[in-house]
């Protein structure tokens, strides 16, 4: 069973920066994409940023220009550099990796890391 372990969350003042990292417990083959999602209290989980095997990136409109996703294919790691954080960025951030399976798609999730943005 693959485990994804996130790190880098914490408390930061509005306008500050944080870097989240995610590593898989073992190598994952046939990765489709890797990404970060977040869930604020009382809200649904939403996509923050994704990056494909071809390094095509996609960002939520709310984070464009402030967040940068990157990946290390050899190490099966994905990172999210967050700058100019806003109060509404407070949420639990989850790492996600999708890979092709014989029948369908494998969908791996991390346990989540808390990001709290204070005024």
C-alpha positions as CSV (number, residue, x, y, z in Angstrom):
1,X,0.0,0.0,0.0
2,X,1.4,3.4,-1.0
3,X,1.4,6.1,1.5
4,X,1.8,9.8,0.8
5,X,3.4,11.9,3.5
6,X,3.0,15.6,3.5
7,X,5.1,18.1,5.4
8,X,5.6,21.9,5.6
9,X,2.3,23.1,6.9
10,X,2.0,25.5,9.8
11,X,1.0,28.9,10.9
12,X,1.9,31.9,8.8
13,X,0.9,35.5,8.7
14,X,-1.1,36.9,5.7
15,X,1.3,37.8,3.0
16,X,3.8,35.2,4.1
17,X,5.1,32.0,2.4
18,X,5.1,28.3,3.0
19,X,6.4,25.3,1.1
20,X,4.5,22.0,1.2
21,X,6.2,18.8,0.2
22,X,4.8,15.3,-0.4
23,X,6.7,12.1,-0.8
24,X,5.4,8.6,-1.7
25,X,6.5,5.7,0.4
26,X,7.5,3.7,-2.6
27,X,7.9,4.3,-6.3
28,X,4.6,4.7,-8.2
29,X,4.5,3.6,-11.8
30,X,2.4,5.0,-14.6
31,X,1.7,8.3,-12.9
32,X,-0.9,10.4,-14.6
33,X,-0.6,13.5,-12.5
34,X,0.2,14.8,-9.1
35,X,-1.5,17.6,-7.2
36,X,-2.5,19.5,-4.2
37,X,-6.1,19.9,-2.9
38,X,-7.4,21.7,0.1
39,X,-10.4,21.6,2.3
40,X,-11.4,24.5,4.6
41,X,-13.8,24.0,7.5
42,X,-17.3,23.5,6.3
43,X,-16.2,23.5,2.7
44,X,-15.7,20.8,0.0
45,X,-12.3,19.7,-1.0
46,X,-11.1,21.7,-3.9
47,X,-8.2,21.5,-6.4
48,X,-5.4,23.9,-5.8
49,X,-2.8,22.8,-8.4
50,X,-1.9,19.8,-10.5
51,X,1.0,18.8,-12.6
52,X,1.0,16.1,-15.3
53,X,3.7,13.7,-16.2
54,X,4.5,16.1,-19.0
55,X,4.8,18.9,-16.5
56,X,1.7,20.7,-17.6
57,X,0.3,22.6,-14.7
58,X,-3.2,23.7,-13.7
59,X,-4.0,26.1,-10.9
60,X,-7.2,27.3,-9.2
61,X,-7.9,30.8,-10.2
62,X,-7.7,31.9,-6.6
63,X,-4.0,30.9,-6.4
64,X,-2.7,31.7,-9.9
65,X,0.4,33.8,-9.8
66,X,1.0,33.1,-6.1
67,X,1.4,29.3,-5.9
68,X,3.8,27.1,-7.8
69,X,3.6,23.4,-8.1
70,X,6.7,21.3,-9.0
71,X,7.6,17.6,-9.1
72,X,10.6,15.3,-9.0
73,X,9.7,12.3,-11.1
74,X,12.7,10.3,-10.0
75,X,11.8,10.7,-6.4
76,X,8.0,10.6,-6.7
77,X,7.7,13.9,-4.8
78,X,5.6,16.9,-5.4
79,X,5.9,20.3,-3.8
80,X,3.7,23.4,-3.5
81,X,5.4,26.8,-3.0
82,X,2.8,29.2,-1.6
83,X,3.5,32.9,-1.5
84,X,1.4,36.0,-0.7
85,X,-0.9,33.8,1.4
86,X,-4.3,35.1,2.2
87,X,-6.6,34.4,5.2
88,X,-8.8,32.3,2.9
89,X,-5.9,30.0,2.4
90,X,-6.5,28.4,5.8
91,X,-7.3,24.8,5.2
92,X,-6.0,21.3,5.3
93,X,-3.9,20.6,2.3
94,X,-3.8,17.2,0.7
95,X,-1.3,15.7,-1.6
96,X,-2.7,13.5,-4.4
97,X,-1.1,11.2,-7.0
98,X,-3.1,9.4,-9.7
99,X,-1.7,6.6,-11.7
100,X,-2.9,4.3,-14.4
101,X,-4.0,0.8,-13.3
102,X,-5.0,-2.2,-15.3
103,X,-8.6,-1.3,-14.8
104,X,-9.1,2.4,-14.2
105,X,-7.0,4.7,-12.1
106,X,-5.3,4.5,-8.7
107,X,-6.0,7.5,-6.6
108,X,-3.6,8.1,-3.7
109,X,-4.1,10.7,-0.9
110,X,-2.0,12.0,1.9
111,X,-3.2,12.4,5.4
112,X,-3.3,16.2,5.0
113,X,-1.3,19.0,6.5
114,X,-2.8,22.1,8.2
115,X,-2.1,25.5,6.9
116,X,-3.3,28.4,9.0
117,X,-3.0,32.0,7.7
118,X,-3.4,34.6,10.4
119,X,-4.0,38.3,10.2
